[in-house]
Amino acid sequence: MNKLDALLREATVTESDAYQEARRQMAVCNACRYCEGYCAVFPAMAMRREFETADLTHLANLCHGCKGCYHACQYAPPHAFGINIPATFATIRQESYAQYAWPPAMGRAFEKNGTIVAGVATLFVTLALLLAVALVDPSKLWTAQTGTGAFFRIIPLWLINALAGASFGFAILAMAMGAIRYWRGTGGLGGPLTPAPAAEAAVDVLTLRNLGGGGHGCNDVDDSFAQQRRWLHQAMFYGFMLCFAATTTGAIYHHVFGWKSPHAFFSLPVQLGTWGGVLLCIGTAGLMRVKVITDPVPVARKLMGGEYAMLGLLFLIGSTGLLLLAVRHTGAMGFMLALHFGLVLSFFAVLPYSKMVHGVYRGIALLRNARERRAG
């Protein structure tokens, strides 16, 4: 991309105060270089002499918020330079989520994300309960259902497929469109894609390596290093993936083999869902605790409401799934099934307009970073 193209792209974006502040701070950091070995951001920063809006967006999404640079920086507050990269980049990340959201009008949802998540969750839980009462005999909601197809006597399978399929399908479409908009807006990879950087980025994503700072850990509470946030993120991530695998396996059992739920406790779908739910609850509860006790200065506090809301929603999905397993042969199963199903639908509905999109944008940023490192 030539300089004219870059300038034209810059002109189409109205810079916020966060971008202007990030450019100022990057100029100081690029001159200092003290934090060069702390994480992936600083080597990527050192490859640049000027910081266009696209570059700052890329660096912000490459940042994992380990806070190591803040605690090491001699120019951090209360110094007059006021260098606070973690908080500034967190604000830019949130703005990038809104900027590249699809449909574009939905970008405004990020401004009041915590309220929206709570409202949507309440709406879909209520909807699931009302539909369960309206479409089946209401007494079944409070009566023990056992044997093959017990779940579908509470909420018909066609309704589960229709609502879950539509909401999940739209979430995937919206996130894919957002990824394309982000890719184009930040200049893509800046060069050809080859297998080696793709494999390197995949390892970074699956191991969450950059949540370990430069290998020593993150400064989650103070200036002491720890790996706890990385472990908790891994528990949440792999718990979520196990739950998704449980749902996929259950669908294969049902539609391919004709084995209908509820399945035996030691069956593959139940075991995947059980351990996934446990990890999901551990990860989300632990991350909420870290957010409560962390040093508030290197954190963008105005974004915390949405982050708490999504962690809380994921915790409720995991915990209600485990409770559903515990009460599935009792009269409480109907209510718990509707509650769990409503929470899952609400998660799909808010997925493209929550911090969960950071997984997509950060994956692209890691891929670009891997390619740039190999290109030298």
Helices and strands as residue ranges (DSSP letters): H 3-11, H 17-32, H 41-46, H 53-62, H 68-72, H 85-99, G 104-112, H 113-135, G 138-142, G 151-153, H 157-185, H 195-207, G 209-212, H 228-252, I 253-257, H 268-293, G 301-303, H 304-327, H 333-350, G 351-353, G 355-357, H 358-375
